[in-house]
């Protein structure tokens, strides 16, 4: 988890919306969610592979309901890709590492 930033309702704007030099991927998840637990290690692998060209983050929706509500997160795991403070791509469900890397590389 060393390459993954943990987000909350308080640091979301500073860590995601005010980040303008690279894309930010945010994994919306919860501890009780089986598919979220499957995606977690994949997100960590993506963070290790993508390096400094994108920022990889996780946000627990149970502990941070304001941000989840703001972005209309209804199903998890959901990953939103931000660039210059705007959502530029998103997906719901488990994806393979290379698919997530390819999505990020399109917006880098």
C-alpha positions as CSV (number, residue, x, y, z in Angstrom):
1,X,0.0,0.0,0.0
2,X,3.0,2.3,-0.1
3,X,2.1,3.6,-3.5
4,X,-1.6,4.1,-2.7
5,X,-2.9,7.2,-1.0
6,X,-5.7,6.7,1.5
7,X,-8.5,9.3,1.1
8,X,-11.2,10.5,3.4
9,X,-13.9,13.2,3.3
10,X,-11.4,15.8,4.6
11,X,-8.4,15.3,2.3
12,X,-10.3,14.3,-0.9
13,X,-10.3,17.8,-2.5
14,X,-6.6,18.5,-1.8
15,X,-5.5,15.0,-2.9
16,X,-7.7,14.6,-6.0
17,X,-9.5,17.7,-7.2
18,X,-6.5,20.1,-6.7
19,X,-4.1,17.6,-8.4
20,X,-3.5,19.0,-11.9
21,X,-0.2,17.6,-13.0
22,X,-1.3,13.9,-13.4
23,X,-4.4,11.7,-13.4
24,X,-5.8,10.4,-10.2
25,X,-7.6,7.0,-9.9
26,X,-9.9,6.6,-6.9
27,X,-11.0,3.1,-5.8
28,X,-14.3,3.4,-3.9
29,X,-14.6,0.3,-1.7
30,X,-15.8,-1.2,1.6
31,X,-14.4,-3.9,3.9
32,X,-17.5,-6.1,3.6
33,X,-17.4,-6.1,-0.2
34,X,-16.0,-9.3,-1.7
35,X,-15.2,-7.9,-5.1
36,X,-13.6,-4.9,-3.4
37,X,-11.2,-7.3,-1.6
38,X,-10.4,-8.9,-5.0
39,X,-9.7,-5.5,-6.6
40,X,-7.5,-4.2,-3.7
41,X,-4.4,-6.2,-4.6
42,X,-4.8,-5.3,-8.3
43,X,-5.0,-1.6,-7.4
44,X,-1.8,-2.0,-5.5
45,X,-0.1,-3.7,-8.5
46,X,-1.4,-0.9,-10.8
47,X,0.1,1.7,-8.4
48,X,3.5,-0.1,-8.5
49,X,3.5,-0.4,-12.3
50,X,2.2,3.1,-13.1
51,X,4.7,4.8,-10.8
52,X,4.6,8.6,-10.6
53,X,2.7,9.1,-13.9
54,X,-0.6,8.8,-12.1
55,X,-1.8,8.9,-8.5
56,X,-3.6,5.9,-7.1
57,X,-6.0,6.3,-4.2
58,X,-8.6,4.3,-2.1
59,X,-11.6,5.7,-0.3
60,X,-13.7,3.6,2.1
61,X,-17.3,4.5,1.3
62,X,-18.6,3.4,4.7
63,X,-16.3,5.8,6.5
64,X,-16.5,8.6,4.0
65,X,-20.1,8.9,2.8
66,X,-20.0,12.5,1.8
67,X,-17.6,12.0,-1.1
68,X,-19.3,8.8,-2.1
69,X,-22.6,10.6,-2.2
70,X,-21.2,13.5,-4.1
71,X,-20.1,11.2,-7.0
72,X,-23.2,9.0,-6.9
73,X,-21.4,5.8,-5.9
74,X,-24.2,3.2,-5.8
75,X,-22.2,0.0,-6.6
76,X,-18.7,-0.9,-5.5
77,X,-16.0,-1.4,-6.2
78,X,-16.1,1.7,-8.4
79,X,-13.0,3.4,-9.8
80,X,-13.2,7.0,-11.0
81,X,-10.4,8.6,-12.9
82,X,-9.9,12.3,-12.4
83,X,-7.8,14.7,-14.4
84,X,-7.6,18.4,-13.6
85,X,-10.4,17.9,-11.0
86,X,-12.9,16.3,-13.4
87,X,-14.0,12.7,-13.8
88,X,-12.7,11.6,-17.2
89,X,-13.4,7.9,-17.0
90,X,-14.9,5.3,-14.6
91,X,-15.8,1.7,-14.2
92,X,-17.6,-0.5,-11.7
93,X,-16.5,-4.0,-10.8
94,X,-13.2,-5.9,-10.8
95,X,-10.9,-5.4,-13.8
96,X,-7.6,-6.9,-14.6
97,X,-4.4,-4.9,-13.9
98,X,-3.5,-4.3,-17.6
99,X,-7.0,-3.0,-18.4
100,X,-6.7,-0.5,-15.5
101,X,-3.2,0.5,-16.6
102,X,-4.5,1.0,-20.2
103,X,-7.3,3.3,-19.0
104,X,-4.8,5.4,-17.0
105,X,-2.4,5.6,-19.9
106,X,-5.1,7.0,-22.2
107,X,-5.4,10.0,-19.9
108,X,-1.7,10.5,-18.9
